[in-house]
Amino acid sequence: MTDSPTKGIKTVLHPVSDLVKPTAVYAALLGVAPQQEAWRCVGFEAGGEHVGPVPGGGSHGMTSAVACWHVPDIEAKLAEVTAAGAAVTESVRNVGGGHLVATVTDPDGVLGLLQDQ
């Protein structure tokens, strides 16, 4: 059925209005300091998963947390899910740190796709 299987959900992105307050909250929740911290991106690794607050996430179609399915070929998987009826919310974009992300909607919500470069 597919030439580009998923590697599972390993990343959850959370839309935030800014990074200062959420960074402290996520650090307290997860019990770890951010592994990646820059002016526009903060990333936490906890329990084998990546948690990323996304500033301005609403402008990327995110109204709540988005689970990201890791895929080896994001363009191929995007084509597959749109052919199956999903609608592109946010086209493939480079979010830094060697990650490409796209979001789509199905009839019930938003799905994220993520490819590590």
GIRAJO-V606222 format. One line per field, one symbol per residue. ss: DSSP state (H for helix, E for strand, L for the rest). psi: psi as a letter, one per 40 degrees, with the letter a starting at -180 (. if undefined). A space follows every 50 residues. Layout:
# GIRAJO-V606222
ss: ???
psi: ???
This chain:
# GIRAJO-V606222
ss: LLLLLEEEEEEEEEEELLLHHHHHHHHHHHLLLLLEELLLLEEEEELLEE EEEEELHHHHLLLLLEEEEEELLHHHHHHHHHHLLLEEEEEEEEEELLEE EEEEEELLEEEEEEEEL
psi: diegiieihehhhhhidiecdddddddddefiihdhhidehhhihhfeih hhhhhfddeeeheaihhhhhidgddddddddddeeihhdhihiheiefhh iiiiiaeeahiihhhh.
